[in-house]
Amino acid sequence: MEKHSDADKVKDALEHVHVAAQELHAAISDAAAKQGGAIKADLEAVSKKAKAVAESIKVSIDKQNEATKKHLEEAITHLKATEKHAAEGLKSSGQALETSIKQALADARASVQKVNEALAAKRSAESGKAGK
């Protein structure tokens, strides 16, 4: 049986967060294409998923290097905003609902970008260690 090192576990956790953030972005995009009551159920799920992704990041953030941590902290900020906008959308209709969805989508997109940057920083740090 193959054992994983702590570095592998952290890398796996970071990649899991990356996939989850991308799924969140896709879910918001799908919700934006819907009408009426269907969108409300999706927004509720989006709000919960944003919170879950942020919690996943918090679990592994202390094991990251400083550059990676910085990007993940920014991702958490965007995920909290995504959660907030999705929750506001649940209480809205018409133009306010559309605005909440657009804001949630923009924040989700920004969180994916920050997770991408965190992965790049982690890979860069790892390649620097391997070259020594």
PLY file of the C-alpha trace (Angstrom):
ply
format ascii 1.0
element vertex 132
property float x
property float y
property float z
element edge 131
property int vertex1
property int vertex2
end_header
0.00 0.00 0.00
1.37 3.40 -1.00
1.68 6.04 1.70
1.25 9.73 0.97
3.57 12.31 2.48
2.21 15.42 4.17
3.25 17.43 1.10
1.21 15.10 -1.12
-1.80 15.41 1.19
-1.59 19.20 1.13
-1.21 19.20 -2.66
-4.20 16.85 -2.99
-6.26 19.10 -0.69
-5.34 22.17 -2.73
-6.26 20.43 -5.98
-9.56 19.32 -4.41
-10.30 22.95 -3.49
-9.43 23.98 -7.05
-11.94 21.50 -8.52
-14.60 22.52 -5.97
-14.14 26.22 -6.80
-14.48 25.48 -10.51
-17.65 23.46 -9.82
-19.02 26.38 -7.81
-18.39 28.75 -10.70
-20.13 26.33 -13.09
-23.11 26.00 -10.74
-23.56 29.77 -10.62
-23.28 29.99 -14.39
-25.97 27.30 -14.69
-28.18 29.09 -12.17
-27.87 32.33 -14.09
-29.37 30.61 -17.14
-32.50 29.54 -15.26
-35.71 31.37 -14.50
-37.99 31.77 -11.51
-38.14 29.23 -8.69
-35.49 26.95 -10.16
-32.89 29.65 -9.70
-33.68 30.03 -5.99
-32.92 26.37 -5.26
-29.65 26.69 -7.17
-28.70 29.85 -5.27
-29.26 28.10 -1.96
-26.97 25.27 -3.08
-24.39 27.80 -4.34
-24.35 29.59 -1.01
-23.74 26.31 0.83
-21.06 25.20 -1.65
-19.21 28.54 -1.37
-19.15 28.13 2.40
-17.95 24.52 2.11
-15.13 25.46 -0.30
-14.02 28.28 2.02
-14.00 25.84 4.95
-11.92 23.37 2.92
-9.36 26.07 2.27
-9.23 27.02 5.96
-8.43 23.42 6.91
-5.27 23.28 4.81
-4.14 26.92 4.76
-1.72 26.66 7.70
0.31 24.02 5.88
0.97 26.31 2.91
3.90 28.59 2.17
3.36 32.34 2.56
2.72 33.10 -1.12
0.20 30.27 -1.38
-1.49 31.36 1.88
-1.92 34.90 0.57
-3.75 33.70 -2.54
-5.90 31.29 -0.52
-6.86 34.04 1.94
-7.96 36.16 -1.02
-9.92 33.17 -2.39
-11.70 32.86 0.97
-12.64 36.55 0.80
-14.16 36.04 -2.66
-15.94 32.86 -1.55
-17.50 34.69 1.41
-18.69 37.39 -1.00
-20.08 34.67 -3.31
-21.97 33.18 -0.38
-23.29 36.63 0.60
-24.46 37.51 -2.92
-26.13 34.12 -3.38
-27.95 34.58 -0.06
-29.03 38.08 -1.12
-30.31 36.62 -4.38
-32.57 34.28 -2.42
-34.34 37.33 -0.99
-34.49 39.22 -4.28
-36.34 39.26 -7.55
-36.07 41.00 -10.90
-33.09 43.27 -11.40
-31.84 42.82 -7.83
-31.76 39.05 -8.35
-29.84 39.42 -11.61
-27.38 41.76 -9.92
-26.83 39.29 -7.05
-26.20 36.48 -9.52
-23.74 38.59 -11.52
-21.89 39.57 -8.35
-21.82 35.95 -7.12
-20.51 34.82 -10.50
-17.78 37.48 -10.54
-16.70 36.56 -7.00
-16.72 32.84 -7.80
-14.60 33.52 -10.88
-12.19 35.57 -8.77
-11.96 32.77 -6.17
-11.09 30.25 -8.91
-8.38 32.66 -10.13
-6.94 32.99 -6.63
-6.91 29.21 -6.15
-5.14 28.92 -9.53
-2.58 31.46 -8.31
-2.18 29.51 -5.06
-1.53 26.31 -7.00
1.03 28.10 -9.17
2.77 29.53 -6.09
2.86 26.09 -4.48
4.27 24.47 -7.62
6.84 27.23 -7.95
7.96 26.75 -4.34
8.14 22.98 -4.82
10.19 23.29 -8.00
12.54 25.67 -6.20
13.08 23.08 -3.45
13.61 20.31 -6.00
16.29 22.35 -7.77
18.37 22.73 -4.60
0 1
1 2
2 3
3 4
4 5
5 6
6 7
7 8
8 9
9 10
10 11
11 12
12 13
13 14
14 15
15 16
16 17
17 18
18 19
19 20
20 21
21 22
22 23
23 24
24 25
25 26
26 27
27 28
28 29
29 30
30 31
31 32
32 33
33 34
34 35
35 36
36 37
37 38
38 39
39 40
40 41
41 42
42 43
43 44
44 45
45 46
46 47
47 48
48 49
49 50
50 51
51 52
52 53
53 54
54 55
55 56
56 57
57 58
58 59
59 60
60 61
61 62
62 63
63 64
64 65
65 66
66 67
67 68
68 69
69 70
70 71
71 72
72 73
73 74
74 75
75 76
76 77
77 78
78 79
79 80
80 81
81 82
82 83
83 84
84 85
85 86
86 87
87 88
88 89
89 90
90 91
91 92
92 93
93 94
94 95
95 96
96 97
97 98
98 99
99 100
100 101
101 102
102 103
103 104
104 105
105 106
106 107
107 108
108 109
109 110
110 111
111 112
112 113
113 114
114 115
115 116
116 117
117 118
118 119
119 120
120 121
121 122
122 123
123 124
124 125
125 126
126 127
127 128
128 129
129 130
130 131
